[in-house]
């Protein structure tokens, strides 16, 4: 995951390498204050194992983000990624 400070918040780029699908996933920024913002969402196909790059943004600036979480569309936690 890479994050860049922008005037409007944080621009995020995530390379997804997990081919365990099919399932719909989302990337969530968790703020230092406990707030949450969905950055982007994507669909993991059932038969695709090549990496995909997804991009999105959050209104929070990088110094306001504690961590990132990848979750299923139903809210199941898959992985936590550190901020910064």
TANOR-V163690 format. One record per backbone hydrogen bond with DSSP energy under -0.5 kcal/mol. CO is the residue of the C=O (numbers start at 0). NH is the residue of the N-H. E is the energy in kcal/mol with one decimal. If there is no record, write none. Layout:
BEGIN
co->CO nh->NH e->E
co->CO nh->NH e->E
END
This chain:
BEGIN
co->1 nh->12 e->-2.5
co->3 nh->10 e->-2.8
co->5 nh->8 e->-0.8
co->8 nh->5 e->-3.0
co->9 nh->57 e->-2.0
co->10 nh->3 e->-2.7
co->11 nh->55 e->-2.1
co->12 nh->1 e->-2.6
co->13 nh->15 e->-0.7
co->13 nh->53 e->-2.8
co->14 nh->16 e->-0.5
co->15 nh->51 e->-2.3
co->16 nh->18 e->-0.6
co->18 nh->20 e->-1.9
co->22 nh->43 e->-3.4
co->23 nh->72 e->-2.2
co->24 nh->41 e->-2.4
co->25 nh->27 e->-0.5
co->25 nh->70 e->-2.5
co->26 nh->38 e->-3.3
co->26 nh->39 e->-1.0
co->27 nh->29 e->-0.5
co->27 nh->68 e->-2.6
co->28 nh->30 e->-0.6
co->28 nh->36 e->-2.1
co->29 nh->65 e->-2.6
co->29 nh->66 e->-1.5
co->30 nh->33 e->-2.2
co->34 nh->30 e->-3.1
co->36 nh->28 e->-3.0
co->38 nh->56 e->-0.9
co->39 nh->26 e->-2.6
co->41 nh->24 e->-3.1
co->42 nh->44 e->-0.7
co->43 nh->21 e->-0.8
co->43 nh->22 e->-1.6
co->44 nh->47 e->-0.6
co->46 nh->48 e->-0.5
co->51 nh->15 e->-3.6
co->51 nh->53 e->-0.5
co->53 nh->13 e->-2.9
co->55 nh->11 e->-2.9
co->57 nh->9 e->-2.6
co->60 nh->63 e->-2.5
co->61 nh->64 e->-1.3
co->63 nh->31 e->-2.6
co->65 nh->82 e->-1.0
co->66 nh->29 e->-2.9
co->67 nh->80 e->-3.3
co->68 nh->27 e->-2.9
co->68 nh->70 e->-0.5
co->69 nh->77 e->-3.0
co->69 nh->78 e->-1.4
co->70 nh->25 e->-2.7
co->71 nh->74 e->-2.0
co->75 nh->71 e->-2.3
co->78 nh->69 e->-2.8
co->80 nh->67 e->-3.1
END
